Amino acid sequence: MSELAKLKSCSTLPQLARLLGVKGETLSSVLYWLKPSQKYVYFTIPKKSGTRRLITAPTSRLKYVQGQLTELLGKIEAELEGRRTTKYCVLSHGFKKGFSIVTNADVHRNRRHVFNADLRDFFPSINFGRVYGFFQKDRNFNLSPKIATIIAQIACHDNQLPQGSPCSPVISNLIAHMLDIKLNRIASAGHCSYTRYADDLTFSTNEKDFPPWIARLVRGSHDKWVAGDLLLERIYRSGFSLNEAKTRMQHRNSRQDTTGLIVNQKLNVRNEYYKLARAMCHQLFTDGFCYAGRDRAYVPDTNLEGMMAFIYQIRKIKIENFKADQAGFSKLYGRFLDYRSFYGLGQPRIICEGKTDNIYIRSALKALAAKYPSLIDPGKQPPLKVDLFNYTKRSAIFQDLSGGSDELKKLIGNYATRISRFKHGAVHPVLMIVDNDAGSVGLFQLLTKMLGKPIGGLDPFYHVIENLYVVPIPKTAAPVAIEDLFDPALLSRQIDGKDFDRTGKEKDGSKWYGKNEFATKIVAPERGTIKFDGFEPLLNAVVDAIQHYEGVKAAAAAKATALKAAKPALVAIP
């Protein structure tokens, strides 16, 4: 039975609660027993215009119910779109899985004319009665009055869809669908494409003349494009209104953008946005923090990380060799990722040779938490007091880091150059854990050259340069990889009759399983019963290396203080 059919079969509150995955008493309590002051909190966020936007956010219990309703209606919306379209043609791109400002803007790329309009007070214009009426009377839903009322009660506050509720976007999309149909019809009549992203309407065409029923040019001392009469009438009859101060026409010979993206020939972010991100990166590298906006508000590193990721997401579209095509941005993004990975750290960073090593280290720390309070606190979330470097597609592209001793050797060799732009001093160390076997011979030879003494992997750790440390797997008589820290009986465990291949060289998948299966199917799920005693010498070395770096910082601070005290004071000349 489809999700829509399940919803239509509900006729009572307990039935709807069951479908939403909540208890009937919980839903009843949230709707009828919580006071209004217990349902929502209010705060404001800045808008681009400089004014403030009021956010009405649900408290935890109501938010959970709204989230469950959002998930259900989202599935139903996707189901309805699948029914009504015979090809990839979606008019509304906001708040949907698989759609975004990117898919919205791409529809209008490389057009002669792009016209943007904005619906006024989009969420607030949808009141309790409209929500109730839609779910009761819409031919797809046709819900019972009781269920339609409960949905409206879950979704609305102060007789409107609130900004900040998780279910406002999906409900507004469902209700505005008829508006989309009407506007797409008048767009098609003028050979235009139409999309909507939340309250942003966009029409575009390659025709020489833009259809006047959608937008027309008013001549005067300042020529101005205004919404056409038919567009205004369709919007008004659908229960919405237009914010006429935000209508604009953009032609091919000028910059065209929609939902914040440039759409002239290929999708791109606005140049001002990239310049702002670049300036913020420079300040971050120099001072360890960055500001943005007219009021010079502090911006967390994570926000800047989102900005850089967004620029990459947009610019990579339809580009085969990104690093060659976007050399300047690639260099900046790589430097930013290096800063976040190795320098601007909130706690010590551990980087291992492969992805499965992280699972081993995390599992060992959780199992041995009582012995390593400086590395893990089980009472906090997340519990680890160290960060584990994650190998990703972006680390492979921009940092040349996808795993393996050869890449770590390369990182050691050019580490000083890679962090040379960072000026404020690293607070925490980077601990590179490497196997102590034949694969690390080249790495140890590099350390021998850099440190000016023989390095054989016998010491617990090596301070290489700045905040970088190499921590070898503690060596015994034979070469050691990190898997050797486990009990031999564990390494001989079979999975579905297959033996563990530590080398990655065995190709017969019917006889062998690899490190990923060992880590995810044996180590992680069974860490409560596995003996991790063999990891203790390695974790002891990690603790010692962290303490060593604290001593290095203290010595540097003392030296700086002494130099400052020894510097002769300037004497004013009369």
Buried (B, 14 or more C-beta within 10 A) or exposed (E): EEBBEBBBEBEEBBBBBBBBEBEBEBBBEBBEEBEEEEBBEEEEEEEEEEEEEEBBBBBEBBBBBBBBBBBBBBBBBBBBBEEEEEEEEBBBBBBBEEBBBBBBBBBBBBBBBBBBBBBBEBBBBBBBEBBBBBBBEBEBBEBBEBBBBBBBBBBBBEEBBBBBBBBBBBBBBBBBBBBBEBBBEBBEEBEBBBBBBBBBBBBBBEEEEBBEBBBBEEEEEEEBBBBBEBBBBBBEEBBBBBBEEBBBBBEEEEEBBBBBBBBBEBBBBEEEBBEBBBEBBBBBBEEBBBBBEEEEEEBEBEEBBEBBBBBBEBBBBEEEEBBEEBEEBBEBBBBBBBBBBBBBBEEBBBBBBBBBBBBBBBBBBBBBBEBBEEBBBEEEEEBBBBBBBEBBEBBEBBBEBBBEBEBBBBBBBEBEEBBEBBEEEBBBBBBBBBBBBEBBEEBBEBBEEBBEEEBEBEEBBBBBEBBBBBBBBBBEEEBBBBBBBBEEEBBEBEEEEBEBBBEEEBEEEEEBBBBEBBBEBBBBEEBEEBEBEBBBBBBBBBBEBBEBBEEBBEEEEEEEEEEEEEEEEEEEEE
